[in-house]
Amino acid sequence: MIKDLDELRKLEAFVDDPQFRARWRQIKQENKTTLATYIQRNNNLEVDVNSLFDVQIKRIHEYKRQLLCAMHVITLYNRLKANPSMDMLPRTFIFGGKAAPGYFMAKMVVKLINSVAEVVDHDPDVAGRLKVVFLANYSVSLGQFAYPAADLSEQISTAGKEASGTGNMKFSLNGALTIGTLDGANVEIREEVGPENFFLFGLTAQEVMDLKARGYKPTEYYQSNPELKLVIDQMASGFFSPKEPGLFMSIVDSLLHSDEYMLLADYQSYVDCQERVSEAFRDQDNWTRMSILNVARMGKFSSDRTIAEYCRDIWDVEPMPIDLGTYSQEEAGLKVTSIPETT
Ligand SMILES: *Cc1c(COP(=O)(O)O)cnc(C)c1O
């Protein structure tokens, strides 16, 4: 029955079928093309649908660490500038999300991502290998196009901070692989899909607490890691904001003086894990297998299952049939018919 998400498990039987895998890849490619069309229209940017679509869409918050993802983008940019002929897997980084009106640091992160995009997207040295897109006005309607188009789902919050997350589930259910910390529902997703089909990095919640108790010194990471130091020095010197060199000093000061969300502590582990992601994506056939297994094993995350458990264990209420009448899918809002227009 279509309402029983556990039935997805039956997809596992097709993981060894080459035709099925080819069709799976084709559908992902079509979804990427739809998002690429949206990006072309709204950002006036051409993105390569064969590149890895690396997506972080969610509210902008320091604990969710969009800044860590931006620091990885800058790291790749620096590697390409230092070694223009290097063989790098092409990636399109897609960010989206709103910052609360009074949340200064979140607004600065939005500004940084857009400033990095401005530099990266206009640099012929990295063209064809690196693109950065910030989707304005992120919403559920836009999410309908962004989640199915993702190859990689960024779920990189500081361990211990995310209660659950739901974006992580939406991505995996739509065939993206996750790079993530052991935080919130990432823990259960990794258990369900299998650790071999999930890219894990970073400190655990316990390690975060222990390191804070010992006395965390972000400057030690800054001083001992040349690639990390370069990224922070570029933010501090106005490399990405030449007309306003001091623009990102609030971000730099926050990282070097407190780094409450421990980006510097997780930086190397994250960058190394992203190398494993790139290696894995080069093997499209195996990537597709992992994608299929993610979807097939996500049945547990059905909201119907969750609510049924609440009814049984907490509210002590029985299901009761109701007549939904004759609504069409369109009337019920269940069918996506067009790309949302921006206002
Ligand atoms: C799913 C969703 C979220 C929540 O995303 P998280 O990654 O769980 O933080 C926020 N906004 C929109 C529009 C969503 O669709």
The ligand as a Gaussian input file, in Angstrom:
#p B3LYP/6-31G(d) Opt

LIG

0 1
 C       12.609000      20.526000       6.181000
 C       12.634000      21.995000       6.221000
 C       13.289000      22.663000       7.247000
 C       14.013000      21.947000       8.352000
 O       15.297000      21.595000       7.887000
 P       16.395000      21.006000       8.896000
 O       17.487000      20.577000       7.956000
 O       15.768000      19.853000       9.607000
 O       16.807000      22.114000       9.794000
 C       13.295000      24.049000       7.253000
 N       12.691000      24.762000       6.264000
 C       12.050000      24.155000       5.244000
 C       11.405000      24.988000       4.187000
 C       11.988000      22.755000       5.176000
 O       11.350000      22.172000       4.154000

